[in-house]
């Protein structure tokens, strides 16, 4: 039996759906059912682009960092609409044997989970694959804007010529922003933010932005330099991130 959208929402509100026969009869219990449903909901946002991203998100949770969870499969699915499942994961939850009065033996419970754009569409108990080895998706380079970018942007804006050309600003951005950091754990260099700028006479607006939604803007307006970042509240209000917005901000 499959568990779909509205049912997942009800489970998140505290209903024990396993007692109602939502899950299949493969190995598992109410606790592993709850853990799997909670995990599927938790990794659905922020949205991930593919199955590997969902697997990384699962392994980054508290459950994922424990010895209890293993991801056994992460597979992309062909899809043509937002409602279509785009990713299929299989994970295994190990339950240790009970202690004291609890005589429950140790067992492994496996779940097949599918996701569409909006979240999990199925969380099904499934038979654990024989001799399945856990997978670890390759890490991704960081894509955020480190804090040292803001003061660097402020400095380079202040050093621009009185009436800069596009080439002046392009060169300043290429040479004045910090080099991407190398993550000491993954040894991957971070992906630098994208840059956009606009020059209007002596005024300059600059925006630094990433695919993950980070945004830092700056301007030199009437000779005064200002640099700021959009916070979560700004982004919820859909405030624009771009050089035009930078020039329009007092």
N, C-alpha and C positions, 0 to 999 in steps of 0.2 A: 504494500500500500504506500502511496506517495503522500507527502505532506506539502501543501502549497501555500502561497502568499498569506492569505488571511489567517490560516491555521498557525503559521509561524508567529504572527503578531499576537495571537491569543496565548500561545505558549510563553512568549516573552512576558506577558502579563501575569504569569504564574500558574497557568493551568497545566496539570500533569497529563499531557496527552497520551503518554505511553499507557496509562491505565485504561484509556479508551480504545486501545487497539490501533493507534495511529502507526506504530512501527511494526515492521515485519517480525517474524518469530526467530530470526537469526540471533546468534549469541549477543547478549546485551541486557541491561536492566534499566530501571527508571533513572538512575544516576548517569549512566553513559548516554542515555537518550537526552537528558537535560543538558549535559556537557556539549553534545554534538549540536543541538539546536542553538544553544547560546553561542557557541563558536561560529556557526554558520552566519548567524545574525551579526556577530561582532566584526567579522572580516569583510562584510559587505560594504562598509563605509569607513574610511574613504574608498571610493570605487577603485577596483583594480582593473588593469587593461586586459589581463589574460589569466590562464590557470596558474602559471608560475607566480604571478603577483599574489594571487589568493593563497597559494601555498606558503609564500614568504610571510604573508600577514598572519596565517594560522600559526606558523612556527615562532612568530614574534610575540604571541600572547602569553599570558601566565601559564596556561595549560601547555602551550607549545614549547615553552622553555623547560618544562618538567620532563621527567622520564616517562610520563604516561602516554604522550601523544607521538605518533609517527605518521607522516604523510607517505602513503604508498604509491599514489598515482596523481598526476596533475596533467590533464589533457584538454587542449582547446577543442571546441566543437564548432562545426560549420553553422552559421546563423545568418539570418537576413533581416531580423527585426529586433527591437529592444526587448520584446517579450520572449524571444527565443533563447534557450540556454546557450551560453557561449563557453562554459567551462565545466569540467567534470573532475571532481576530486574524490579520492578514496583515502580515508584516514583510519588509523587504528588507535583505540584507547585501551591501555592495559590497566586492569583492576587488580590490585594486590589482594592476597588472601586476607580474610577478616581475622581479627584478633579477639581474644577473650571470649565473650559469649557469641560473637559473630563468627560463625563457622563457614561463611561463604568462601568457596575455593577461588583461587586466582583464575582470571580468564581474560581473553582478548576480545573486544567488540569492534567490529569494523562497520564503517558507514560510507555509503556512496552518496555524494552531495553534488547537486548541480545548481548553477547560478545563471541568472540573466542580468540585464542591466540594473534591475531594481533590487535584486537580492537573491536569496536562496529560493529555488523552486521545488527542490526535493531534498529530503534528508532521510535516507532509507537505511535500515540495517541491512548488511550484506555479509555473505560468508567471507571470512578473511582469506585472501589468496595464500596458497601454500608457499612457504619459504620466501615471502615478499620482503625485500630489503627496503628500509626507509630511504626516501630521496631527500636531497637538500638542494633546492634551486640555487643557481648561481646568484651571488649578490649583485645588486645594482649600485652604480656610482651615485653619490649624493647629488641632489638637484636643488638644494635650498640656496638662499643667499646668505652667506656667513656675515656676521656683524661687522667685520672689518671693511666691507664694501661701502657702507654709508660714509664713514670719514674719508675714504679714498675718493669717493664721488664728490664730496664737498671740496676737497683740496683741488681736484682737477678742474672743477667748475670755476674756482677762484683764480686759477692760473691761465684761463683762456684769454686770448687777445680781446681788446676792447670791442672790436667788431669781428667775430670769428667767422670763418668759412665752414662749410660742411666738412671739408678735409681736416681743418683744425680740430673740430670736435671728434671726428672719427679717430684721428691719431691719438688724441688725449684719452679716449676711452680704451683704445687698444693698448696703450702703454701705462696708463695710470691706475687701472683696476688691478686688484691682487691676482696672482696666479692661482689656479684651482688647487685646493688642498688635496693631499693624498691621505686617504683613510688608513690609519695605522693597523686596523684589523683586516680589512679586505685588500689593502694595498692598491685600491682603485682611485684614480684622480677624479675629483668631483667635476660634474658638468657645469661649466660657467653659465651664468644667466645670459639670456638674450638681451640685446640693447637696442634701443630706438631713441632718436633725438630729433629735435626740430629747432631751427635757428630762425629768429625773427629780428633782424638788425643786431642790436647788442644783447638781446634776450635769448636765452637757451633753455630748452626743456629736455630732460632726459628721463627715460624709464628703463629700469632693469627688471626683468620678469622671468619666471620659470614655468615649466609645464605643470608644476604642482601647485601653482597659484600664488607663489611668493611674489611680492612687488615692492621695489624701492624706487622712489622718484626724487628728482632734484631739479632745481632751476636756478638760473641767475637772472633775476628780474629787477630791472632798474638798478643794476649794480650790486644787488644784495643776493647772497647765496643761501639757499635753504634745501635741506635734504630730509626726507621722511619716508616711512613705510606704511603700507596699508595693513591694518590689523584685521582680525577675523570679523569684527563688527562691520568694518568698512566693506569687506568683501560680501557679507550677507546683504548689505544695502546696494550691492552691485555698483560700487563706485569704480569708475574706469581707471585702468592703469595704462598710461601712454604719455608720450611727450606733449600732446595737446593738453591733456589733463594737468600735466605738470606746469605748463605755462599759464593755465587758467586758474591755478590755485594761488591765492594771495600769500 
